[in-house]
Amino acid sequence: MNLTINLPDEDVVALKAKASARGVSAEQYALQILEQDLAAPDEPRPVQEQFDNLSDFLLNSPFAGANLDLERSKDLPRPVDLV
């Protein structure tokens, strides 16, 4: 069976980026995602059961491919008077 899916340009870019990060084509990645979804039970699994390892968890994060540049404040903590 052939199925055509029309995606917005920004979704195509995101799909290609995620596929590239996994070393597969966009078509192969989309097929993997569909197969996973169709094989998944109807009730959600706990996060620790959804991913085999930390790498999979991070690659499937909602922020994957967002190119976030997060920096932590290097200021020292302020003194707290506990008396």
C-alpha positions as CSV (number, residue, x, y, z in Angstrom):
1,M,0.0,0.0,0.0
2,N,1.2,3.5,-0.8
3,L,0.3,6.4,1.4
4,T,1.0,10.1,0.7
5,I,1.3,12.5,3.6
6,N,1.5,16.2,3.1
7,L,3.6,17.9,5.9
8,P,4.3,21.6,6.5
9,D,7.8,22.6,5.4
10,E,9.0,23.0,9.1
11,D,7.8,19.5,9.9
12,V,9.7,18.1,6.9
13,V,12.9,19.8,8.1
14,A,12.4,18.4,11.6
15,L,11.7,14.9,10.2
16,K,14.8,15.0,8.1
17,A,17.0,16.2,11.0
18,K,15.7,13.4,13.3
19,A,16.2,10.8,10.6
20,S,19.7,12.0,9.9
21,A,20.6,11.9,13.6
22,R,19.6,8.2,13.5
23,G,21.4,7.5,10.2
24,V,18.3,6.6,8.2
25,S,16.3,8.3,5.5
26,A,13.3,10.4,6.3
27,E,11.0,7.8,4.8
28,Q,12.6,5.0,6.9
29,Y,12.3,7.1,10.0
30,A,8.7,7.9,9.3
31,L,7.9,4.2,8.8
32,Q,9.7,3.3,12.0
33,I,7.6,5.9,14.0
34,L,4.4,4.6,12.4
35,E,5.3,1.0,13.1
36,Q,6.1,1.9,16.7
37,D,2.8,3.7,17.2
38,L,0.7,1.0,15.6
39,A,2.4,-1.7,17.7
40,A,2.1,0.3,21.0
41,P,-0.5,-0.5,23.5
42,D,-3.4,2.0,23.9
43,E,-2.4,3.0,27.4
44,P,0.9,4.9,27.9
45,R,3.9,3.2,29.4
46,P,6.0,4.8,32.1
47,V,8.9,6.8,30.7
48,Q,11.5,4.3,32.0
49,E,9.8,1.6,29.9
50,Q,9.5,3.7,26.7
51,F,13.3,4.0,25.9
52,D,16.0,1.3,25.9
53,N,18.8,3.8,26.9
54,L,19.6,7.4,27.6
55,S,20.5,8.1,24.0
56,D,17.1,7.1,22.7
57,F,15.4,9.2,25.4
58,L,17.5,12.3,24.5
59,L,17.0,11.8,20.7
60,N,13.2,11.6,21.2
61,S,13.0,14.6,23.5
62,P,10.7,17.4,22.4
63,F,13.7,19.6,22.3
64,A,15.8,17.3,20.1
65,G,17.0,19.3,17.1
66,A,16.0,22.6,18.6
67,N,19.6,23.8,18.8
68,L,19.1,25.2,22.3
69,D,22.1,26.9,23.8
70,L,21.5,26.8,27.5
71,E,23.9,28.4,29.9
72,R,23.9,28.2,33.7
73,S,24.4,31.3,35.7
74,K,27.9,31.3,37.1
75,D,27.1,33.7,39.9
76,L,27.8,32.4,43.4
77,P,24.7,31.7,45.6
78,R,23.7,34.5,47.9
79,P,24.3,34.0,51.6
80,V,21.3,32.8,53.6
81,D,20.8,33.7,57.3
82,L,19.1,30.7,58.9
83,V,19.0,32.3,62.4
